[in-house]
Amino acid sequence: MSGTKSWITAVLVAAGLAALSTPALAQSSQPGQQDKPGQSQPSSQQAADPSKSGSSLAMPEAAPNSEELASAKAFQEMPNTDLPKKIAAGEEFLKKYPDSQHRPMVYSSLTLAYIQTGNTQKAFETGDKEIALKPDDVQTLAVLGQTIPRAMSASTPEPEKQLAKAEDYSKRAIQVTPTIPKPEGMPDQNFVAAKNSTLAMAHSGLGLVYFRRGKFNDAIPELEQSVKVDPNPTPDPVNLYLLGMANQKASHYDDAAVAFNKCAELNSKLQATCRSGADESKKQASTQMSTPK
């Protein structure tokens, strides 16, 4: 798994927060390890009303439709092992039931699936629809808040508009996540891990927004907080790399070397880059004046 995909799959831990109003996603497992250790997926051991996924806001009641409900539950219970199949099923559901009260659950799941399959444009479009329906869906807010600035390139149209959106989504996730009550039946440690994983993504996204704007001293505390609250046994190497870069550009060379060294200790595609960054920061620390924080 590539370094890029490792941070993408981190969103699956935060899927536990979609369970805050979707019991079928509630019994999230202990974090496991992939390329970036600590990713877990929500289980679907309990039946649920899929219309409540990802937010505490109630959707308007629609007339009962047993076929629609069965289709929503079938989609919700589909495993993530065949993402193209799940995407096709979600798109077909939305086409068949364009006004369904279960759209938030489908939008939220499709947003993650599109990101995992590299279709960020569709992820952004679908995630925006989800947030329009469920403004307090902290999972989707945090996922997009982190993904938007990470997916940007020199060819990204209206980059400042994209950064403004990522900033807004990240700040909203940071504000709302601590206020969410623990759902009945969810173990305390799973609930804390889900909230912290969401906060880690939101702080990471906000830090990268500041970094891309050249506000390195503003980026540093956000990236530090992301690393601090990350419940995974091993931190996201992307965050450590960004923390090293932000400190280096802010002339905090010793702190940059520390962050780069931690990144270099991890088995990721950034390992060699971080080793080089650590060496460069150490040389800078010995030959240039560091700026105090």
C-alpha positions as CSV (number, residue, x, y, z in Angstrom):
1,M,0.0,0.0,0.0
2,S,1.3,3.4,-0.9
3,G,2.0,6.2,1.5
4,T,-0.9,8.1,0.0
5,K,-3.3,5.3,0.5
6,S,-2.1,4.7,4.1
7,W,-3.5,8.1,5.2
8,I,-6.6,7.6,3.2
9,T,-7.5,4.4,5.0
10,A,-7.1,6.2,8.3
11,V,-10.6,7.5,7.7
12,L,-12.0,4.1,8.5
13,V,-11.3,4.6,12.2
14,A,-13.4,7.7,12.2
15,A,-16.2,5.8,10.7
16,G,-17.0,4.9,14.3
17,L,-18.3,8.4,14.6
18,A,-20.9,7.7,11.9
19,A,-22.1,5.1,14.4
20,L,-23.0,7.9,16.8
21,S,-26.4,7.9,15.2
22,T,-26.2,4.7,13.2
23,P,-26.1,1.7,15.6
24,A,-25.2,-0.7,12.8
25,L,-21.8,0.9,12.7
26,A,-21.4,1.2,16.4
27,Q,-19.3,-1.8,17.5
28,S,-16.1,-0.6,15.8
29,S,-13.2,-2.8,16.4
30,Q,-9.9,-2.0,18.0
31,P,-7.5,-0.3,15.6
32,G,-5.5,-2.7,13.5
33,Q,-2.4,-2.2,11.3
34,Q,-2.0,-1.7,7.6
35,D,0.6,0.5,5.9
36,K,-0.2,3.2,8.3
37,P,-0.9,1.3,11.5
38,G,-4.1,1.8,13.3
39,Q,-6.8,1.5,10.6
40,S,-10.1,-0.2,11.5
41,Q,-13.4,-0.7,9.9
42,P,-16.8,-0.4,11.5
43,S,-18.7,-3.7,11.8
44,S,-22.3,-4.2,10.9
45,Q,-23.3,-6.6,13.6
46,Q,-26.4,-4.7,14.6
47,A,-29.5,-3.6,12.5
48,A,-30.0,0.1,12.2
49,D,-31.8,2.9,10.5
50,P,-29.3,3.9,7.8
51,S,-30.9,7.4,7.5
52,K,-29.1,8.6,10.6
53,S,-25.5,7.9,9.5
54,G,-22.9,10.5,10.3
55,S,-24.9,13.1,12.1
56,S,-27.1,13.8,15.1
57,L,-29.4,16.0,12.9
58,A,-32.7,14.3,12.2
59,M,-33.8,14.0,8.6
60,P,-37.4,14.7,7.6
61,E,-39.5,11.6,7.8
62,A,-40.5,10.0,4.5
63,A,-43.3,7.7,3.7
64,P,-42.4,4.1,4.7
65,N,-41.0,2.1,1.8
66,S,-40.0,-1.4,2.6
67,E,-38.1,-1.9,-0.6
68,E,-36.1,1.3,-0.2
69,L,-35.3,0.4,3.4
70,A,-34.2,-3.1,2.4
71,S,-32.0,-1.6,-0.3
72,A,-30.4,0.9,2.1
73,K,-29.7,-1.8,4.7
74,A,-28.2,-4.1,2.0
75,F,-25.9,-1.4,0.9
76,Q,-24.9,-0.5,4.4
77,E,-24.0,-4.1,5.1
78,M,-21.9,-4.6,2.0
79,P,-18.2,-5.2,2.9
80,N,-15.5,-2.9,1.7
81,T,-13.6,-5.7,0.1
82,D,-15.0,-4.9,-3.3
83,L,-15.2,-1.1,-3.5
84,P,-16.2,-0.8,-7.2
85,K,-19.1,-3.1,-6.5
86,K,-20.1,-1.0,-3.5
87,I,-19.8,2.2,-5.4
88,A,-22.0,0.9,-8.2
89,A,-24.6,-0.2,-5.6
90,G,-24.6,3.2,-3.9
91,E,-24.9,5.1,-7.2
92,E,-27.7,2.8,-8.2
93,F,-29.5,3.4,-4.9
94,L,-29.3,7.2,-5.3
95,K,-30.5,7.0,-8.9
96,K,-33.5,4.8,-7.9
97,Y,-34.3,6.8,-4.7
98,P,-33.1,10.4,-5.4
99,D,-35.1,11.8,-2.5
100,S,-34.5,9.0,0.0
101,Q,-34.1,9.9,3.7
102,H,-31.2,7.3,3.7
103,R,-29.1,9.4,1.4
104,P,-26.7,10.6,4.2
105,M,-25.6,7.0,4.9
106,V,-25.0,6.4,1.2
107,Y,-23.2,9.7,0.6
108,S,-20.9,9.1,3.6
109,S,-20.0,5.6,2.5
110,L,-19.5,6.6,-1.1
111,T,-17.2,9.5,-0.1
112,L,-14.8,7.1,1.7
113,A,-15.0,4.6,-1.2
114,Y,-14.2,7.2,-3.8
115,I,-11.2,8.4,-1.8
116,Q,-9.9,4.8,-1.4
117,T,-10.2,4.2,-5.1
118,G,-8.5,7.5,-6.0
119,N,-11.5,9.4,-7.4
120,T,-11.1,12.5,-5.2
121,Q,-13.3,14.7,-7.5
122,K,-16.3,12.4,-7.0
123,A,-15.4,12.2,-3.3
124,F,-15.5,15.9,-2.9
125,E,-18.8,16.2,-4.9
126,T,-20.5,13.5,-2.8
127,G,-19.0,14.7,0.5
128,D,-20.4,18.2,-0.2
129,K,-23.8,16.7,-0.7
130,E,-23.6,14.8,2.5
131,I,-22.5,17.9,4.5
132,A,-25.4,19.9,2.9
133,L,-27.8,17.3,4.4
134,K,-25.9,16.6,7.6
135,P,-23.8,19.7,8.6
136,D,-22.6,18.0,11.7
137,D,-21.3,14.9,10.1
138,V,-17.9,15.1,11.7
139,Q,-16.5,12.1,9.9
140,T,-17.1,13.6,6.4
141,L,-16.0,17.0,7.6
142,A,-12.7,15.7,8.8
143,V,-12.1,13.4,5.9
144,L,-12.7,16.2,3.4
145,G,-10.8,18.7,5.5
146,Q,-7.7,16.5,5.4
147,T,-8.1,15.1,1.8
148,I,-8.7,18.4,0.0
149,P,-5.3,20.0,0.8
150,R,-3.5,16.7,0.4
151,A,-4.9,16.2,-3.0
152,M,-4.0,19.7,-4.3
153,S,-1.5,20.2,-7.0
154,A,-0.2,23.0,-9.2
155,S,-3.0,22.4,-11.5
156,T,-5.8,22.6,-8.9
157,P,-8.4,25.2,-10.0
158,E,-9.2,28.0,-7.5
159,P,-6.7,26.7,-4.9
160,E,-7.6,29.4,-2.3
161,K,-11.3,28.5,-2.6
162,Q,-10.4,24.8,-2.0
163,L,-8.2,25.8,1.0
164,A,-11.0,27.9,2.4
165,K,-13.4,25.0,2.2
166,A,-10.9,22.6,3.8
167,E,-10.3,25.2,6.6
168,D,-14.0,25.5,7.2
169,Y,-14.6,21.7,7.3
170,S,-11.7,21.1,9.6
171,K,-12.6,23.8,12.0
172,R,-16.2,22.6,12.1
173,A,-15.1,19.0,12.8
174,I,-12.8,20.2,15.6
175,Q,-15.6,22.2,17.1
176,V,-18.4,19.6,16.9
177,T,-16.5,16.3,17.6
178,P,-15.9,16.9,21.4
179,T,-19.7,17.6,21.9
180,I,-20.9,14.3,20.5
181,P,-22.4,12.0,23.1
182,K,-21.3,8.4,23.3
183,P,-23.8,6.0,21.7
184,E,-25.3,3.3,23.9
185,G,-23.4,0.1,23.6
186,M,-20.2,1.5,22.3
187,P,-17.1,0.7,24.5
188,D,-15.5,3.8,26.0
189,Q,-12.1,3.1,24.4
190,N,-13.6,2.7,20.9
191,F,-15.6,5.9,21.3
192,V,-12.5,7.8,22.4
193,A,-10.4,6.3,19.6
194,A,-13.1,7.3,17.0
195,K,-13.3,10.8,18.2
196,N,-9.5,11.2,18.4
197,S,-9.0,9.8,15.0
198,T,-11.5,12.3,13.6
199,L,-9.8,15.1,15.5
200,A,-6.4,14.0,14.2
201,M,-7.6,14.2,10.6
202,A,-9.2,17.6,11.2
203,H,-6.1,19.1,12.8
204,S,-3.9,17.6,10.1
205,G,-6.1,19.2,7.4
206,L,-6.1,22.6,9.1
207,G,-2.3,22.4,9.6
208,L,-1.8,21.7,5.9
209,V,-4.1,24.5,4.9
210,Y,-1.9,26.9,7.0
211,F,1.3,25.3,5.5
212,R,0.1,25.8,1.9
213,R,-0.6,29.4,2.8
214,G,2.9,29.8,4.1
215,K,1.7,30.3,7.7
216,F,4.2,27.8,9.1
217,N,4.0,29.0,12.7
218,D,0.2,28.5,12.6
219,A,0.6,25.1,10.9
220,I,3.0,23.7,13.6
221,P,0.6,23.5,16.6
222,E,-2.2,22.0,14.4
223,L,0.2,19.3,13.1
224,E,1.5,18.7,16.6
225,Q,-2.0,18.2,17.9
226,S,-2.8,15.8,15.1
227,V,0.2,13.6,16.0
228,K,-0.6,13.9,19.7
229,V,-4.3,12.8,19.6
230,D,-3.8,10.1,16.9
231,P,-5.0,6.9,18.6
232,N,-3.0,4.7,16.2
233,P,0.1,3.0,17.6
234,T,2.2,4.5,14.9
235,P,1.5,8.1,13.7
236,D,0.8,9.1,10.2
237,P,4.2,9.6,8.5
238,V,2.6,12.4,6.4
239,N,1.9,14.4,9.5
240,L,5.4,14.0,10.8
241,Y,6.9,14.9,7.4
242,L,4.7,18.1,7.3
243,L,5.6,18.9,10.9
244,G,9.3,18.6,9.9
245,M,8.8,20.8,6.9
246,A,6.8,23.4,8.8
247,N,9.5,23.6,11.5
248,Q,12.3,23.8,9.0
249,K,10.6,26.6,7.1
250,A,10.0,28.5,10.4
251,S,13.7,28.1,11.2
252,H,13.0,25.7,14.1
253,Y,15.8,23.4,13.0
254,D,16.1,21.2,16.1
255,D,12.3,20.6,16.2
256,A,12.4,19.9,12.4
257,A,15.1,17.2,12.9
258,V,13.1,15.5,15.7
259,A,10.0,15.3,13.5
260,F,11.9,14.1,10.4
261,N,13.7,11.5,12.5
262,K,10.4,10.1,13.8
263,C,9.1,10.0,10.2
264,A,12.3,8.2,9.1
265,E,11.7,5.5,11.7
266,L,8.5,4.5,10.0
267,N,8.2,2.1,7.1
268,S,6.7,4.3,4.5
269,K,7.5,5.9,1.1
270,L,8.5,9.0,3.0
271,Q,11.3,7.3,4.9
272,A,14.2,8.3,2.7
273,T,12.9,11.8,2.2
274,C,12.6,12.2,6.0
275,R,16.1,10.9,6.6
276,S,17.4,13.5,4.2
277,G,15.3,16.2,5.9
278,A,16.6,15.2,9.3
279,D,20.2,15.5,8.0
280,E,19.6,18.8,6.4
281,S,17.9,20.2,9.5
282,K,20.8,19.1,11.7
283,K,23.2,20.9,9.4
284,Q,21.1,24.0,9.5
285,A,20.9,23.9,13.3
286,S,24.7,23.9,13.5
287,T,25.3,26.7,10.9
288,Q,22.2,29.0,11.2
289,M,20.4,30.8,13.9
290,S,17.2,29.1,15.0
291,T,14.1,31.2,15.5
292,P,12.6,30.7,19.0
293,K,9.0,29.6,19.2
